[in-house]
Amino acid sequence: MRVATNKAGSLILLAMSTIPLSGTLHAQQPSYDPIVVDGALPDLSTMVKGPEVKGTIVARNGEKIRVRTADGSSTDIAITDATKVKTSSGLFGGRSKLGNEALLNGLPVTVKTLQWEGGLVASQVSFRKGDFKTANMIRNGTEQQFAEQTAATEALRGRMGDIDKYNIKGTTNVYFDTGRWQLSSQAKSDLCATASQAEATDNALMLVVGYTDSVGSEEYNQTLSEKRANSVINYLQQQCRWKPYRMLTPTGMAESDPAASNDTEEGKAQNRRVSVNILVSKSVDGL
């Protein structure tokens, strides 16, 4: 996605929003490489303890899930009949009504794993009850109509068909070390403050754009800028509780649109950033 600004302070988005223009609401479904299961699973009792994986389910293929962690990396984990699925208020085992089928795309989870030569197997998957409710409502669209925000959401969706201009209500930049995409403590604090500001703004959406300095190849910096944007999005949704359906399609801009000169170390430090923009469509701004 390409982004341009004009002197009036409006942001023109040259791509589609993740908010659907008609029909029911659905979570954003990006493209991922196929999930491959290597070989038949051995008896779980013969496996050794693996790492604990925290992140968001971004893909599901049969008996395997893909979890994207806060640093932007992805881990494929097998699910079995013995996998326990827990929420903060109860335990749903095996293939009961709320068993493995409860592992929805977009659901933040903590996975305890076992290791074998074919990869990782989940011994337990846990998540917050509220997160499951949100992911389920997004999947099912209007089943429960997001009761607390139905009127505002429906009004906004009805005006999105031919609108590509937004007013910028605020921009927060968070900064990164060279070649890194991990968030600092200051960045985490700033992101949740931004989410609170956006929550207090009627009809607000967020656009996250990642950038790099001029160090490295164009291909490397494109990937790095996308990883930085993904780290920010994960934190906003998982820790700051920002709703996925109020997030426009994120993008990485590599070293484009520098905030300062790349000729100095100070300038490069300013360019290693992610910009979080609070936007409101001009058609609903002030309503």
ZIQUI-V983836 format. One record per residue. N is the residue number from 0. RES is the residue in one small letter. PSI is psi in degrees with one decimal (* if undefined). Layout:
N;RES;PSI
N;RES;PSI
This chain:
0;m;137.7
1;r;143.6
2;v;136.1
3;a;149.5
4;t;156.3
5;n;175.9
6;k;-21.8
7;a;-4.3
8;g;15.8
9;s;151.5
10;l;126.6
11;i;120.6
12;l;120.1
13;l;46.5
14;a;170.3
15;m;142.7
16;s;156.8
17;t;-7.9
18;i;124.8
19;p;151.3
20;l;-17.3
21;s;166.3
22;g;-157.2
23;t;164.9
24;l;141.8
25;h;149.0
26;a;151.2
27;q;133.4
28;q;85.3
29;p;166.3
30;s;138.2
31;y;157.9
32;d;151.6
33;p;145.6
34;i;126.5
35;v;130.3
36;v;123.4
37;d;102.4
38;g;174.6
39;a;143.0
40;l;136.1
41;p;179.3
42;d;130.2
43;l;-27.1
44;s;-16.6
45;t;-3.5
46;m;158.6
47;v;159.6
48;k;134.9
49;g;-173.1
50;p;156.6
51;e;129.2
52;v;123.4
53;k;130.6
54;g;-156.2
55;t;135.7
56;i;120.8
57;v;-10.3
58;a;151.8
59;r;128.7
60;n;100.0
61;g;-118.0
62;e;34.2
63;k;141.0
64;i;155.0
65;r;125.2
66;v;124.7
67;r;123.5
68;t;174.6
69;a;-23.1
70;d;5.3
71;g;-5.9
72;s;159.4
73;s;143.2
74;t;128.7
75;d;130.9
76;i;129.9
77;a;147.0
78;i;136.2
79;t;175.5
80;d;-25.4
81;a;-8.7
82;t;128.1
83;k;132.9
84;v;115.5
85;k;147.5
86;t;177.0
87;s;-14.8
88;s;15.1
89;g;173.0
90;l;127.8
91;f;112.2
92;g;158.8
93;g;-126.3
94;r;39.6
95;s;-179.5
96;k;-40.2
97;l;56.4
98;g;-129.5
99;n;-24.3
100;e;-11.7
101;a;-8.1
102;l;85.9
103;l;152.5
104;n;138.7
105;g;-0.7
106;l;120.4
107;p;130.0
108;v;160.3
109;t;123.4
110;v;121.7
111;k;131.3
112;t;162.8
113;l;150.8
114;q;142.5
115;w;178.3
116;e;-19.6
117;g;-2.6
118;g;-141.4
119;l;145.9
120;v;137.1
121;a;123.3
122;s;-29.5
123;q;137.4
124;v;123.6
125;s;152.4
126;f;164.5
127;r;143.4
128;k;-39.8
129;g;-36.0
130;d;-40.3
131;f;-41.3
132;k;-43.6
133;t;-47.5
134;a;-38.8
135;n;-39.5
136;m;-39.6
137;i;-44.1
138;r;-42.4
139;n;1.8
140;g;-113.0
141;t;15.5
142;e;-44.7
143;q;-2.7
144;q;19.7
145;f;62.8
146;a;-41.4
147;e;-14.0
148;q;20.7
149;t;-51.5
150;a;-47.0
151;a;-41.6
152;t;-45.3
153;e;-39.5
154;a;-41.3
155;l;-45.1
156;r;-34.5
157;g;-15.7
158;r;3.6
159;m;-10.7
160;g;-42.5
161;d;32.1
162;i;127.4
163;d;14.9
164;k;137.8
165;y;149.8
166;n;136.5
167;i;119.5
168;k;-12.9
169;g;151.3
170;t;129.7
171;t;129.7
172;n;132.8
173;v;147.2
174;y;157.3
175;f;154.6
176;d;162.0
177;t;127.6
178;g;9.2
179;r;157.7
180;w;8.6
181;q;144.0
182;l;138.6
183;s;167.9
184;s;-39.2
185;q;-42.0
186;a;-43.4
187;k;-42.8
188;s;-43.4
189;d;-37.2
190;l;-43.7
191;c;-31.8
192;a;-39.2
193;t;-41.3
194;a;-39.5
195;s;-40.1
196;q;-43.6
197;a;-38.0
198;e;-31.2
199;a;0.0
200;t;121.7
201;d;135.2
202;n;24.8
203;a;142.2
204;l;168.5
205;m;141.4
206;l;123.7
207;v;126.0
208;v;124.6
209;g;147.8
210;y;165.6
211;t;172.8
212;d;-166.9
213;s;2.0
214;v;129.2
215;g;169.0
216;s;165.4
217;e;-42.6
218;e;-43.8
219;y;-45.2
220;n;-31.6
221;q;-46.6
222;t;-42.6
223;l;-42.2
224;s;-35.3
225;e;-38.5
226;k;-39.3
227;r;-43.3
228;a;-41.4
229;n;-38.5
230;s;-42.4
231;v;-44.6
232;i;-44.8
233;n;-44.3
234;y;-42.5
235;l;-42.0
236;q;-40.1
237;q;-40.7
238;q;-34.1
239;c;-2.4
240;r;29.1
241;w;133.0
242;k;132.8
243;p;-34.7
244;y;-4.8
245;r;23.6
246;m;122.6
247;l;161.3
248;t;120.6
249;p;164.4
250;t;156.9
251;g;131.9
252;m;7.7
253;a;-129.6
254;e;10.5
255;s;156.6
256;d;55.9
257;p;144.1
258;a;-21.2
259;a;173.8
260;s;138.3
261;n;7.3
262;d;-13.1
263;t;157.3
264;e;-35.6
265;e;-40.8
266;g;-42.6
267;k;-39.2
268;a;-36.5
269;q;-26.1
270;n;-19.0
271;r;80.9
272;r;165.3
273;v;130.2
274;s;127.3
275;v;110.9
276;n;129.1
277;i;120.8
278;l;149.6
279;v;129.2
280;s;137.6
281;k;-28.3
282;s;-20.5
283;v;-4.3
284;d;124.6
285;g;-5.8
286;l;*
